[in-house]
Amino acid sequence: MYQKTGTWYLGWVEEIPGVNTQGKTLKEAKKNLREALRLILETNKMLGAREHGRGKVIREPLAVTS
């Protein structure tokens, strides 16, 4: 989602709390939002590894397209 507020564009992913950003242009906001999402996913992966360890869990990639 993107919203222009004053001279800034705000961006966020509704379905994932904490993934939000801003940019002076829509292009910049989109770039920043991709980076914010990447960082949240990396952080969640790291936290999950700490919580569940490397023991008996099955990890596999998941691709989602719209």
Secondary structure, DSSP 8 states (H G I E B T S, - for coil): -EEEETTEEEEE-TTSTT-EEEESSHHHHHHHHHHHHHHHHHHHHHHHHHHHTTSS----------
